[in-house]
Amino acid sequence: MALVRGHWGIENKSHWVRDVVFYEDRSQVQNSNIAQFMAAFRNLAVTLIRLFVNNKISESIRFLNSKPELAFNLVLAKH
């Protein structure tokens, strides 16, 4: 039972960030392949931010929006 709760805790945390921070539920993408790519890209962004910036995703997104060169370096793994 604890394993199931742990899974849903991770799942809910991931979906909450993608929905609230990236507005995933409001997406207008119709093509399922593109929707899957965008979900993977959002997951990559969240993972990179958590690994190299901090766990405050919204705050980090605002910071990286003001410094796009840092965001680009995260993707290229230049830190």
C-alpha atoms as an extended CHARMM CRD file, in Angstrom:
* protein
*
        79  EXT
         1         1  MET       CA              0.0000000000        0.0000000000        0.0000000000  PROA      1               0.0000000000
         2         2  ALA       CA              2.8410000000        2.4080000000        0.8380000000  PROA      2               0.0000000000
         3         3  LEU       CA              4.3690000000        1.7060000000       -2.5760000000  PROA      3               0.0000000000
         4         4  VAL       CA              1.1270000000        2.7000000000       -4.2850000000  PROA      4               0.0000000000
         5         5  ARG       CA              0.8580000000        5.8870000000       -2.2020000000  PROA      5               0.0000000000
         6         6  GLY       CA              4.4870000000        6.6980000000       -2.9920000000  PROA      6               0.0000000000
         7         7  HSD       CA              3.8430000000        6.2510000000       -6.7000000000  PROA      7               0.0000000000
         8         8  TRP       CA              0.8130000000        8.5290000000       -6.6350000000  PROA      8               0.0000000000
         9         9  GLY       CA              2.6980000000       11.1180000000       -4.5910000000  PROA      9               0.0000000000
        10        10  ILE       CA              5.3860000000       11.3150000000       -7.2690000000  PROA      10              0.0000000000
        11        11  GLU       CA              2.8090000000       11.2150000000      -10.0440000000  PROA      11              0.0000000000
        12        12  ASN       CA              0.6990000000       13.9830000000       -8.5060000000  PROA      12              0.0000000000
        13        13  LYS       CA              3.7520000000       16.1620000000       -7.8450000000  PROA      13              0.0000000000
        14        14  SER       CA              4.8740000000       15.8210000000      -11.4650000000  PROA      14              0.0000000000
        15        15  HSD       CA              1.4330000000       16.4850000000      -12.9380000000  PROA      15              0.0000000000
        16        16  TRP       CA              0.7890000000       19.4070000000      -10.6120000000  PROA      16              0.0000000000
        17        17  VAL       CA              3.9920000000       21.1510000000      -11.7000000000  PROA      17              0.0000000000
        18        18  ARG       CA              3.3120000000       20.5320000000      -15.3830000000  PROA      18              0.0000000000
        19        19  ASP       CA             -0.2590000000       21.7780000000      -15.0700000000  PROA      19              0.0000000000
        20        20  VAL       CA              0.2240000000       24.7610000000      -12.7540000000  PROA      20              0.0000000000
        21        21  VAL       CA              3.6250000000       26.0060000000      -13.9610000000  PROA      21              0.0000000000
        22        22  PHE       CA              3.4320000000       25.0590000000      -17.6350000000  PROA      22              0.0000000000
        23        23  TYR       CA             -0.3910000000       25.1920000000      -18.0450000000  PROA      23              0.0000000000
        24        24  GLU       CA             -0.3530000000       21.7490000000      -19.6540000000  PROA      24              0.0000000000
        25        25  ASP       CA             -4.1220000000       21.2620000000      -19.3330000000  PROA      25              0.0000000000
        26        26  ARG       CA             -4.6930000000       24.4280000000      -21.3740000000  PROA      26              0.0000000000
        27        27  SER       CA             -2.5300000000       23.1990000000      -24.2410000000  PROA      27              0.0000000000
        28        28  GLN       CA             -4.0480000000       23.5930000000      -27.7010000000  PROA      28              0.0000000000
        29        29  VAL       CA             -1.8930000000       20.8280000000      -29.2140000000  PROA      29              0.0000000000
        30        30  GLN       CA             -4.0640000000       18.4240000000      -31.1820000000  PROA      30              0.0000000000
        31        31  ASN       CA             -1.4440000000       15.9850000000      -32.4840000000  PROA      31              0.0000000000
        32        32  SER       CA             -0.7600000000       13.2350000000      -29.9220000000  PROA      32              0.0000000000
        33        33  ASN       CA              2.8840000000       12.8820000000      -31.0050000000  PROA      33              0.0000000000
        34        34  ILE       CA              3.5140000000       16.5740000000      -30.4000000000  PROA      34              0.0000000000
        35        35  ALA       CA              1.6370000000       16.4170000000      -27.0790000000  PROA      35              0.0000000000
        36        36  GLN       CA              3.8590000000       13.5290000000      -25.9490000000  PROA      36              0.0000000000
        37        37  PHE       CA              6.9740000000       15.4240000000      -27.0360000000  PROA      37              0.0000000000
        38        38  MET       CA              5.8730000000       18.5390000000      -25.1480000000  PROA      38              0.0000000000
        39        39  ALA       CA              5.1830000000       16.4840000000      -21.9890000000  PROA      39              0.0000000000
        40        40  ALA       CA              8.6470000000       14.9390000000      -22.2500000000  PROA      40              0.0000000000
        41        41  PHE       CA             10.1980000000       18.3670000000      -22.8250000000  PROA      41              0.0000000000
        42        42  ARG       CA              8.3970000000       19.7750000000      -19.7610000000  PROA      42              0.0000000000
        43        43  ASN       CA              9.5940000000       16.8130000000      -17.6820000000  PROA      43              0.0000000000
        44        44  LEU       CA             13.1520000000       17.4540000000      -18.8780000000  PROA      44              0.0000000000
        45        45  ALA       CA             12.8670000000       21.1320000000      -17.9290000000  PROA      45              0.0000000000
        46        46  VAL       CA             11.5800000000       20.2940000000      -14.4410000000  PROA      46              0.0000000000
        47        47  THR       CA             14.3120000000       17.6820000000      -13.9390000000  PROA      47              0.0000000000
        48        48  LEU       CA             17.0970000000       20.0550000000      -15.0270000000  PROA      48              0.0000000000
        49        49  ILE       CA             15.7640000000       22.8230000000      -12.8010000000  PROA      49              0.0000000000
        50        50  ARG       CA             15.5120000000       20.5050000000       -9.7910000000  PROA      50              0.0000000000
        51        51  LEU       CA             19.0170000000       19.1370000000      -10.3740000000  PROA      51              0.0000000000
        52        52  PHE       CA             20.8890000000       22.3420000000      -11.1280000000  PROA      52              0.0000000000
        53        53  VAL       CA             18.8430000000       25.2950000000       -9.8440000000  PROA      53              0.0000000000
        54        54  ASN       CA             16.4500000000       24.4880000000       -6.9780000000  PROA      54              0.0000000000
        55        55  ASN       CA             13.1060000000       22.8840000000       -6.1640000000  PROA      55              0.0000000000
        56        56  LYS       CA             11.1710000000       26.1390000000       -6.4890000000  PROA      56              0.0000000000
        57        57  ILE       CA             10.1400000000       25.5370000000      -10.0890000000  PROA      57              0.0000000000
        58        58  SER       CA              8.0110000000       28.6780000000      -10.6150000000  PROA      58              0.0000000000
        59        59  GLU       CA             10.6710000000       30.9420000000       -9.1130000000  PROA      59              0.0000000000
        60        60  SER       CA             13.3700000000       29.2680000000      -11.2110000000  PROA      60              0.0000000000
        61        61  ILE       CA             11.3260000000       29.6040000000      -14.4090000000  PROA      61              0.0000000000
        62        62  ARG       CA             10.9120000000       33.3490000000      -13.8010000000  PROA      62              0.0000000000
        63        63  PHE       CA             14.6380000000       33.6960000000      -13.1310000000  PROA      63              0.0000000000
        64        64  LEU       CA             15.6100000000       31.6960000000      -16.2280000000  PROA      64              0.0000000000
        65        65  ASN       CA             13.1650000000       33.7030000000      -18.3650000000  PROA      65              0.0000000000
        66        66  SER       CA             15.1720000000       36.8110000000      -17.5000000000  PROA      66              0.0000000000
        67        67  LYS       CA             18.4720000000       35.0400000000      -18.3010000000  PROA      67              0.0000000000
        68        68  PRO       CA             17.8830000000       32.7820000000      -21.3070000000  PROA      68              0.0000000000
        69        69  GLU       CA             21.6020000000       32.1020000000      -21.7550000000  PROA      69              0.0000000000
        70        70  LEU       CA             21.5830000000       30.2760000000      -18.4020000000  PROA      70              0.0000000000
        71        71  ALA       CA             18.5790000000       28.1930000000      -19.4650000000  PROA      71              0.0000000000
        72        72  PHE       CA             20.3710000000       27.3130000000      -22.6990000000  PROA      72              0.0000000000
        73        73  ASN       CA             23.4650000000       26.2860000000      -20.7260000000  PROA      73              0.0000000000
        74        74  LEU       CA             21.3150000000       24.0040000000      -18.5630000000  PROA      74              0.0000000000
        75        75  VAL       CA             20.0910000000       22.1710000000      -21.6390000000  PROA      75              0.0000000000
        76        76  LEU       CA             23.6480000000       21.8670000000      -22.9330000000  PROA      76              0.0000000000
        77        77  ALA       CA             24.8150000000       20.7970000000      -19.4250000000  PROA      77              0.0000000000
        78        78  LYS       CA             27.3540000000       23.6240000000      -19.1840000000  PROA      78              0.0000000000
        79        79  HSD       CA             27.4120000000       24.6020000000      -15.5330000000  PROA      79              0.0000000000
